[in-house]
Amino acid sequence: NNKLSLFPSLIFLLVLSLFLYLLIIDRNPREIPSALIDKKVPEFVAKSLVKDKKFISSSEFGKELILVNFFATWCKPCRDEHNFIKQFSEEKKIKIIGINYKDDLKNANQWLIELGNPYYDIAVDSDGSIAIDWGVYGIPETFVVDSKGVIKHRHAGPITNKIYKKI
Protein backbone atom coordinates (compact mmCIF):
# COMPACT_ATOMS: atom_id res chain seq x y z
CA ASN A 1 0.00 0.00 0.00
CA ASN A 2 2.81 2.34 0.93
CA LYS A 3 4.64 1.69 -2.38
CA LEU A 4 1.43 2.28 -4.33
CA SER A 5 0.99 5.75 -2.80
CA LEU A 6 4.52 6.75 -3.93
CA PHE A 7 3.71 6.06 -7.61
CA PRO A 8 1.59 9.21 -8.23
CA SER A 9 4.24 11.36 -6.52
CA LEU A 10 6.98 9.91 -8.72
CA ILE A 11 4.92 10.51 -11.88
CA PHE A 12 4.25 14.09 -10.77
CA LEU A 13 7.97 14.72 -10.16
CA LEU A 14 8.86 13.22 -13.52
CA VAL A 15 6.36 15.44 -15.37
CA LEU A 16 7.48 18.49 -13.39
CA SER A 17 11.13 17.75 -14.27
CA LEU A 18 10.24 17.48 -17.95
CA PHE A 19 8.49 20.87 -17.93
CA LEU A 20 11.41 22.49 -16.11
CA TYR A 21 13.84 21.05 -18.64
CA LEU A 22 11.78 22.43 -21.54
CA LEU A 23 11.80 25.88 -19.91
CA ILE A 24 15.54 25.85 -19.35
CA ILE A 25 16.83 24.65 -22.74
CA ASP A 26 17.76 27.26 -25.31
CA ARG A 27 15.15 26.96 -28.03
CA ASN A 28 13.54 29.51 -30.28
CA PRO A 29 9.99 28.88 -31.49
CA ARG A 30 10.68 31.15 -34.51
CA GLU A 31 13.28 28.70 -35.78
CA ILE A 32 10.99 26.61 -37.91
CA PRO A 33 13.00 24.17 -39.99
CA SER A 34 12.95 24.74 -43.73
CA ALA A 35 12.88 21.90 -46.23
CA LEU A 36 14.74 24.15 -48.68
CA ILE A 37 18.01 24.47 -46.74
CA ASP A 38 20.83 23.21 -48.98
CA LYS A 39 18.50 23.13 -51.99
CA LYS A 40 18.41 25.30 -55.12
CA VAL A 41 16.27 28.44 -55.15
CA PRO A 42 12.80 27.75 -56.58
CA GLU A 43 12.48 29.05 -60.13
CA PHE A 44 9.91 31.74 -60.84
CA VAL A 45 9.14 34.65 -63.13
CA ALA A 46 7.45 37.75 -61.73
CA LYS A 47 6.88 41.42 -62.39
CA SER A 48 9.64 43.66 -61.03
CA LEU A 49 8.47 46.44 -58.74
CA VAL A 50 11.46 48.71 -59.40
CA LYS A 51 12.74 47.79 -62.85
CA ASP A 52 11.10 47.90 -66.24
CA LYS A 53 11.54 44.19 -66.90
CA LYS A 54 10.47 40.78 -65.67
CA PHE A 55 12.19 39.30 -62.64
CA ILE A 56 13.54 35.89 -63.69
CA SER A 57 14.97 33.95 -60.75
CA SER A 58 17.21 31.72 -62.87
CA SER A 59 19.12 34.77 -64.13
CA GLU A 60 19.38 36.46 -60.70
CA PHE A 61 20.57 33.63 -58.45
CA GLY A 62 23.75 31.58 -58.70
CA LYS A 63 26.36 34.28 -59.21
CA GLU A 64 26.90 35.85 -55.79
CA LEU A 65 25.78 35.86 -52.17
CA ILE A 66 22.22 37.20 -51.96
CA LEU A 67 19.89 38.07 -49.12
CA VAL A 68 16.23 37.46 -50.05
CA ASN A 69 13.65 39.35 -47.97
CA PHE A 70 9.89 38.73 -48.12
CA PHE A 71 8.08 41.90 -47.02
CA ALA A 72 4.89 43.96 -47.34
CA THR A 73 3.88 47.51 -46.46
CA TRP A 74 0.99 46.31 -44.29
CA CYS A 75 3.43 44.31 -42.14
CA LYS A 76 4.55 46.23 -39.02
CA PRO A 77 7.54 43.92 -38.31
CA CYS A 78 8.67 44.50 -41.92
CA ARG A 79 8.85 48.22 -41.21
CA ASP A 80 10.70 47.53 -37.96
CA GLU A 81 13.38 45.45 -39.72
CA HIS A 82 13.81 47.76 -42.73
CA ASN A 83 16.77 49.66 -41.22
CA PHE A 84 18.64 46.36 -40.78
CA ILE A 85 17.95 45.44 -44.40
CA LYS A 86 19.39 48.84 -45.37
CA GLN A 87 22.44 48.16 -43.18
CA PHE A 88 23.05 44.88 -45.02
CA SER A 89 23.02 46.74 -48.31
CA GLU A 90 25.23 49.65 -47.14
CA GLU A 91 27.69 48.09 -44.69
CA LYS A 92 27.97 44.49 -45.78
CA LYS A 93 27.71 45.14 -49.52
CA ILE A 94 25.37 42.18 -49.93
CA LYS A 95 23.03 42.03 -52.91
CA ILE A 96 19.50 42.12 -51.56
CA ILE A 97 16.45 40.95 -53.44
CA GLY A 98 13.04 41.78 -52.05
CA ILE A 99 9.87 39.85 -52.67
CA ASN A 100 6.83 42.05 -52.12
CA TYR A 101 4.13 39.77 -50.74
CA LYS A 102 0.42 40.34 -51.51
CA ASP A 103 0.75 44.09 -51.43
CA ASP A 104 -0.63 47.17 -53.13
CA LEU A 105 2.06 48.26 -55.61
CA LYS A 106 1.36 51.95 -55.14
CA ASN A 107 1.80 51.58 -51.37
CA ALA A 108 4.98 49.55 -51.89
CA ASN A 109 6.53 52.24 -54.11
CA GLN A 110 5.58 54.96 -51.62
CA TRP A 111 7.02 52.89 -48.76
CA LEU A 112 10.36 52.59 -50.59
CA ILE A 113 10.45 56.35 -51.28
CA GLU A 114 9.69 57.08 -47.62
CA LEU A 115 12.02 54.51 -45.97
CA GLY A 116 14.66 54.07 -48.67
CA ASN A 117 15.22 51.24 -51.12
CA PRO A 118 18.00 48.82 -50.13
CA TYR A 119 16.94 46.24 -52.73
CA TYR A 120 18.77 45.47 -55.96
CA ASP A 121 15.44 44.31 -57.37
CA ILE A 122 12.00 43.44 -56.03
CA ALA A 123 9.83 40.64 -57.38
CA VAL A 124 6.08 41.13 -56.99
CA ASP A 125 4.30 38.16 -55.41
CA SER A 126 0.72 39.35 -55.81
CA ASP A 127 -0.94 35.95 -55.24
CA GLY A 128 1.51 34.45 -52.73
CA SER A 129 2.68 31.64 -55.02
CA ILE A 130 6.36 32.57 -54.76
CA ALA A 131 6.13 32.53 -50.96
CA ILE A 132 4.50 29.10 -51.08
CA ASP A 133 7.33 27.75 -53.26
CA TRP A 134 9.88 29.12 -50.78
CA GLY A 135 8.01 27.62 -47.81
CA VAL A 136 7.27 30.99 -46.22
CA TYR A 137 5.05 30.71 -43.13
CA GLY A 138 4.56 34.43 -42.60
CA ILE A 139 6.33 37.65 -43.32
CA PRO A 140 8.88 38.97 -42.81
CA GLU A 141 11.14 36.07 -43.68
CA THR A 142 14.71 36.33 -44.86
CA PHE A 143 16.89 33.79 -46.68
CA VAL A 144 20.60 33.68 -47.43
CA VAL A 145 21.39 32.24 -50.87
CA ASP A 146 24.98 31.34 -51.72
CA SER A 147 26.84 32.00 -54.99
CA LYS A 148 25.66 28.65 -56.38
CA GLY A 149 21.97 29.54 -55.94
CA VAL A 150 21.55 27.29 -52.90
CA ILE A 151 19.55 28.40 -49.85
CA LYS A 152 21.87 28.28 -46.83
CA HIS A 153 19.91 30.03 -44.08
CA ARG A 154 16.36 31.03 -43.26
CA HIS A 155 15.15 33.45 -40.62
CA ALA A 156 11.44 33.69 -39.82
CA GLY A 157 10.37 36.97 -38.28
CA PRO A 158 11.87 40.44 -38.27
CA ILE A 159 15.60 40.98 -38.28
CA THR A 160 16.74 42.50 -35.00
CA ASN A 161 20.17 43.75 -33.98
CA LYS A 162 21.02 40.29 -32.60
CA ILE A 163 19.91 38.54 -35.81
CA TYR A 164 21.72 41.14 -37.94
CA LYS A 165 25.01 40.33 -36.19
CA LYS A 166 24.35 36.58 -36.46
CA ILE A 167 23.65 36.64 -40.22
C-alpha positions as CSV (number, residue, x, y, z in Angstrom):
1,N,0.0,0.0,0.0
2,N,2.8,2.3,0.9
3,K,4.6,1.7,-2.4
4,L,1.4,2.3,-4.3
5,S,1.0,5.7,-2.8
6,L,4.5,6.7,-3.9
7,F,3.7,6.1,-7.6
8,P,1.6,9.2,-8.2
9,S,4.2,11.4,-6.5
10,L,7.0,9.9,-8.7
11,I,4.9,10.5,-11.9
12,F,4.2,14.1,-10.8
13,L,8.0,14.7,-10.2
14,L,8.9,13.2,-13.5
15,V,6.4,15.4,-15.4
16,L,7.5,18.5,-13.4
17,S,11.1,17.8,-14.3
18,L,10.2,17.5,-18.0
19,F,8.5,20.9,-17.9
20,L,11.4,22.5,-16.1
21,Y,13.8,21.0,-18.6
22,L,11.8,22.4,-21.5
23,L,11.8,25.9,-19.9
24,I,15.5,25.8,-19.4
25,I,16.8,24.7,-22.7
26,D,17.8,27.3,-25.3
27,R,15.1,27.0,-28.0
28,N,13.5,29.5,-30.3
29,P,10.0,28.9,-31.5
30,R,10.7,31.1,-34.5
31,E,13.3,28.7,-35.8
32,I,11.0,26.6,-37.9
33,P,13.0,24.2,-40.0
34,S,13.0,24.7,-43.7
35,A,12.9,21.9,-46.2
36,L,14.7,24.2,-48.7
37,I,18.0,24.5,-46.7
38,D,20.8,23.2,-49.0
39,K,18.5,23.1,-52.0
40,K,18.4,25.3,-55.1
41,V,16.3,28.4,-55.1
42,P,12.8,27.8,-56.6
43,E,12.5,29.0,-60.1
44,F,9.9,31.7,-60.8
45,V,9.1,34.7,-63.1
46,A,7.5,37.8,-61.7
47,K,6.9,41.4,-62.4
48,S,9.6,43.7,-61.0
49,L,8.5,46.4,-58.7
50,V,11.5,48.7,-59.4
51,K,12.7,47.8,-62.8
52,D,11.1,47.9,-66.2
53,K,11.5,44.2,-66.9
54,K,10.5,40.8,-65.7
55,F,12.2,39.3,-62.6
56,I,13.5,35.9,-63.7
57,S,15.0,34.0,-60.8
58,S,17.2,31.7,-62.9
59,S,19.1,34.8,-64.1
60,E,19.4,36.5,-60.7
61,F,20.6,33.6,-58.4
62,G,23.7,31.6,-58.7
63,K,26.4,34.3,-59.2
64,E,26.9,35.9,-55.8
65,L,25.8,35.9,-52.2
66,I,22.2,37.2,-52.0
67,L,19.9,38.1,-49.1
68,V,16.2,37.5,-50.1
69,N,13.7,39.3,-48.0
70,F,9.9,38.7,-48.1
71,F,8.1,41.9,-47.0
72,A,4.9,44.0,-47.3
73,T,3.9,47.5,-46.5
74,W,1.0,46.3,-44.3
75,C,3.4,44.3,-42.1
76,K,4.6,46.2,-39.0
77,P,7.5,43.9,-38.3
78,C,8.7,44.5,-41.9
79,R,8.8,48.2,-41.2
80,D,10.7,47.5,-38.0
81,E,13.4,45.4,-39.7
82,H,13.8,47.8,-42.7
83,N,16.8,49.7,-41.2
84,F,18.6,46.4,-40.8
85,I,17.9,45.4,-44.4
86,K,19.4,48.8,-45.4
87,Q,22.4,48.2,-43.2
88,F,23.1,44.9,-45.0
89,S,23.0,46.7,-48.3
90,E,25.2,49.6,-47.1
91,E,27.7,48.1,-44.7
92,K,28.0,44.5,-45.8
93,K,27.7,45.1,-49.5
94,I,25.4,42.2,-49.9
95,K,23.0,42.0,-52.9
96,I,19.5,42.1,-51.6
97,I,16.4,41.0,-53.4
98,G,13.0,41.8,-52.0
99,I,9.9,39.9,-52.7
100,N,6.8,42.1,-52.1
101,Y,4.1,39.8,-50.7
102,K,0.4,40.3,-51.5
103,D,0.7,44.1,-51.4
104,D,-0.6,47.2,-53.1
105,L,2.1,48.3,-55.6
106,K,1.4,52.0,-55.1
107,N,1.8,51.6,-51.4
108,A,5.0,49.6,-51.9
109,N,6.5,52.2,-54.1
110,Q,5.6,55.0,-51.6
111,W,7.0,52.9,-48.8
112,L,10.4,52.6,-50.6
113,I,10.4,56.4,-51.3
114,E,9.7,57.1,-47.6
115,L,12.0,54.5,-46.0
116,G,14.7,54.1,-48.7
117,N,15.2,51.2,-51.1
118,P,18.0,48.8,-50.1
119,Y,16.9,46.2,-52.7
120,Y,18.8,45.5,-56.0
121,D,15.4,44.3,-57.4
122,I,12.0,43.4,-56.0
123,A,9.8,40.6,-57.4
124,V,6.1,41.1,-57.0
125,D,4.3,38.2,-55.4
126,S,0.7,39.3,-55.8
127,D,-0.9,36.0,-55.2
128,G,1.5,34.5,-52.7
129,S,2.7,31.6,-55.0
130,I,6.4,32.6,-54.8
131,A,6.1,32.5,-51.0
132,I,4.5,29.1,-51.1
133,D,7.3,27.8,-53.3
134,W,9.9,29.1,-50.8
135,G,8.0,27.6,-47.8
136,V,7.3,31.0,-46.2
137,Y,5.1,30.7,-43.1
138,G,4.6,34.4,-42.6
139,I,6.3,37.6,-43.3
140,P,8.9,39.0,-42.8
141,E,11.1,36.1,-43.7
142,T,14.7,36.3,-44.9
143,F,16.9,33.8,-46.7
144,V,20.6,33.7,-47.4
145,V,21.4,32.2,-50.9
146,D,25.0,31.3,-51.7
147,S,26.8,32.0,-55.0
148,K,25.7,28.7,-56.4
149,G,22.0,29.5,-55.9
150,V,21.6,27.3,-52.9
151,I,19.6,28.4,-49.8
152,K,21.9,28.3,-46.8
153,H,19.9,30.0,-44.1
154,R,16.4,31.0,-43.3
155,H,15.1,33.4,-40.6
156,A,11.4,33.7,-39.8
157,G,10.4,37.0,-38.3
158,P,11.9,40.4,-38.3
159,I,15.6,41.0,-38.3
160,T,16.7,42.5,-35.0
161,N,20.2,43.8,-34.0
162,K,21.0,40.3,-32.6
163,I,19.9,38.5,-35.8
164,Y,21.7,41.1,-37.9
165,K,25.0,40.3,-36.2
166,K,24.3,36.6,-36.5
167,I,23.6,36.6,-40.2
